[in-house]
Amino acid sequence: MKRLFSAVAAVAVAFSIVVFAPVAASAADPYCGITWGSGLKTAGFNEAGFFRDVRGGQHECFDRLVIDLDAPGGHGYYVKYVDEITADGSGHVVPTRGAGKLQIQALGRAYDDNGQLTYHPANWNELVNVAGWRTFRQVVWAGTFEGDTTLGIGLRARLPFRVFTLPRDNGGTRIVVDVAHLW
């Protein structure tokens, strides 16, 4: 009887190891060593620049959004997950596709000293065409108010992200937001 009980217990343990063992990443989803986290990312607010462009790119381990500002010192940002993307000034909800929503506030206005727009997207609700991307679902405009410009990224989930700045070739600054494909 003792042997039968031991054999049943061994089979149960083996079954649980096979059924509940963690699944290894496939070759299509490589572990990238990402340690970014999903908390608030912020940098000092220096010289304000003019908002010039938004563009995106897909990489093996993350999707990327790049914001171009024309001031060399204009690299302040405040990036965090929110329940809803809200418009600058009014606070109205900006409809955004995706289970996760990342709000980006960049120090840089989208109008010049004469009130003329410095940024002219084809579609304010689809700043970057992200159809078919792994992580991004939508990039939306949330407005420019009192020297700051706000964008939103709709994501398939709340995933790790990083934010950093790079100089532009023609002077100015790029704010780069990378969102991982995996945890």
C-alpha positions in Angstrom: 0.0 0.0 0.0 2.9 2.3 0.9 4.4 1.7 -2.6 1.2 2.5 -4.3 0.8 5.7 -2.4 4.4 6.7 -3.3 3.8 5.9 -7.0 0.6 8.0 -7.1 2.4 10.9 -5.4 5.3 10.7 -7.8 2.9 10.8 -10.8 1.0 13.7 -9.3 4.2 15.7 -8.8 5.5 14.9 -12.3 2.1 15.9 -13.8 2.1 19.2 -11.9 5.6 20.0 -13.1 4.7 19.4 -16.7 1.3 21.3 -16.5 2.4 24.2 -14.4 6.0 24.7 -15.5 6.8 28.2 -16.8 6.8 28.5 -20.6 10.1 29.5 -22.1 10.3 32.4 -24.5 10.2 31.4 -28.1 12.8 32.5 -30.6 10.2 35.1 -31.9 10.0 36.7 -28.4 13.6 36.9 -27.2 14.3 38.1 -23.7 16.0 41.4 -24.2 17.3 42.1 -20.7 14.8 45.0 -20.3 14.7 46.3 -16.7 12.9 49.6 -17.3 9.9 49.3 -15.1 6.5 51.1 -15.5 6.7 54.0 -13.0 6.8 57.7 -13.7 9.8 59.0 -15.8 10.6 62.6 -15.7 13.5 65.0 -16.5 14.2 68.6 -15.7 12.4 71.3 -17.5 15.0 73.5 -19.2 14.7 75.8 -22.1 11.3 75.5 -23.9 11.4 74.6 -27.5 8.9 74.4 -30.4 7.3 71.1 -31.0 8.1 70.0 -34.6 7.3 66.3 -35.3 6.3 62.9 -33.9 7.4 59.7 -35.5 7.6 56.1 -34.5 9.5 52.9 -35.1 9.4 49.2 -34.4 12.3 47.3 -32.9 12.9 43.7 -32.0 12.1 44.2 -28.3 10.1 47.5 -28.2 8.0 50.0 -30.1 9.4 53.6 -30.1 8.0 57.1 -30.3 10.2 60.1 -31.0 9.2 63.7 -30.4 11.3 66.4 -32.1 11.8 69.8 -30.4 13.8 72.6 -32.0 15.4 73.9 -28.8 18.8 72.4 -27.8 17.9 72.6 -24.2 14.2 71.8 -24.5 14.3 68.3 -23.2 11.9 68.3 -20.2 9.3 65.5 -20.0 6.9 63.9 -17.7 5.7 60.4 -18.7 3.4 58.1 -16.8 0.6 55.6 -17.1 -2.9 57.0 -16.6 -6.4 55.6 -16.7 -7.4 58.0 -19.5 -5.5 60.4 -21.7 -6.7 63.9 -20.9 -6.5 67.1 -23.0 -4.3 70.0 -21.9 -6.2 72.9 -20.4 -9.7 71.3 -20.4 -9.0 68.0 -18.9 -11.4 66.3 -21.3 -10.8 62.6 -22.0 -9.1 61.9 -25.4 -10.5 58.6 -26.6 -7.5 56.2 -27.0 -7.4 52.5 -28.0 -5.6 50.0 -25.9 -5.6 48.5 -22.4 -2.7 50.6 -21.2 -2.4 54.4 -21.7 0.8 56.3 -21.5 0.6 60.1 -21.2 3.6 62.2 -22.3 4.0 65.8 -21.4 6.9 67.4 -23.2 8.3 70.9 -22.6 7.6 72.4 -26.0 4.7 74.3 -27.4 3.2 73.6 -30.8 2.7 77.2 -31.8 5.1 80.1 -32.4 5.2 83.6 -30.9 2.5 84.6 -33.4 0.2 81.8 -32.4 0.8 79.8 -35.7 1.1 76.1 -35.4 4.6 74.6 -35.6 3.3 71.0 -36.0 0.7 69.9 -38.6 -0.2 66.2 -38.5 -2.5 64.7 -41.1 -4.7 63.3 -38.3 -4.7 64.5 -34.7 -6.1 61.2 -33.6 -3.5 59.0 -35.4 -0.2 60.9 -35.1 1.7 57.7 -36.2 0.3 54.8 -38.2 0.8 51.9 -35.7 -1.5 49.4 -37.4 -0.1 45.9 -36.8 2.5 46.9 -34.3 3.2 44.6 -31.3 2.7 47.1 -28.5 1.4 50.4 -29.7 -2.3 50.7 -30.6 -2.7 54.4 -31.2 -0.8 57.7 -30.8 -3.1 60.7 -30.0 -2.7 64.5 -29.6 -3.9 65.8 -26.3 -3.0 69.5 -26.9 -0.5 72.2 -26.2 -1.1 74.6 -23.3 1.1 77.1 -21.5 4.3 75.9 -23.1 3.7 72.2 -22.7 2.5 69.6 -25.3 0.7 66.4 -24.3 0.5 63.2 -26.4 -0.9 59.8 -25.5 0.0 56.3 -26.5 -2.6 53.6 -26.4 -0.9 50.2 -25.7 -2.0 46.6 -25.6 -1.1 46.5 -21.9 0.8 48.4 -19.2 4.4 47.4 -20.1 7.8 48.5 -19.1 9.0 51.8 -20.7 12.0 54.1 -20.8 12.4 57.7 -21.8 15.6 59.6 -22.8 16.7 62.5 -24.9 19.1 62.7 -27.9 20.3 65.7 -29.8 18.9 66.4 -33.3 21.2 66.7 -36.2 20.0 70.2 -37.1 20.1 71.3 -33.4 17.3 70.7 -31.0 16.3 67.7 -29.0 14.5 64.4 -29.5 12.5 62.9 -26.6 12.5 59.1 -27.1 9.9 56.8 -25.5 10.4 53.1 -25.8 7.7 50.6 -24.7 8.7 46.9 -24.3 6.9 44.2 -26.1 7.2 41.9 -23.0 7.6 42.0 -19.3 
